[in-house]
Amino acid sequence: PSLHSQRHQFVVDFVRKNKPNKVADLGCGECRLLKRLKFQRNIELLVGVDIDGAKIKKKMQGLAPLSTDYLQPTYDQLHIDLYQGSVTQRDARLRGFDLVTNIELIEHLTLPDLELFSSVVFGYMRPASVIVSTPNSEFNKLLPGLTGFRHSDHKFEWNRSEFRSWALQVCLDYGYEAEFTGVGEAPQEQQESVGFCSQIGVFQRLNVLPDRDEEEVFSYTLVYSVNY
Ligand code: SAM
């Protein structure tokens, strides 16, 4: 399977194991991950957010139920909402989730926007679990012909220790703990020295900080909504 598909499979496996009811995918792009998650029966609310409304709209009809879905007795409890909006801005409709995923998103943010992202996701949305994937720059030497970043829109690509120190600071600031893994393995003898192609942090909320009475802000625009 492609690396892209492996990252999404990582989330699907996490969902199978942890059974979250409310899941949001930030930087959902063309909704490919959401299309895989809608088959997970424990999910009641599935939300996608992307800054690029046109990108969402391209393929979103693929999230509509097929007529045969209505014949399935268990298909009565899924609601899907897609929003155009930026992860640097708060929206009250994104609070109270069990899982928020951010697949190959953070490296597209400038460092000031990354600070805002942390405060929005970990400080305001405060989901029970957060998954963040981003390129591991140590792996780049195994990518033939690559000079510079993997994509021209990337604002940074971190090695494992840079990712870890960012994540651990987020944990300290917002009361989470993190574990590190990844997808896309190097040849066996190099796995340890370069790590995974995509590095992944899995964060769990610790409930050490008191819930703050945050104001209700609505900055995202609903572009699609469907009930199963
Ligand atoms: N997560 C998808 C995936 O796994 O295929 C798409 C990853 S794509 C490399 C990055 C996505 O992040 C793009 O769809 C882009 O429009 C979106 N994005 C970039 N900056 C954003 C922001 N500030 N708020 C929300 N989405 C953003």
Residues whose N, C-alpha, C, O or C-beta is under 5 A from the ligand:
A	BS01	SAM	L26 G27 C28 G29 V49 D50 I51 D52 G85 S86 V87 T88 I103 E104 L105 H108
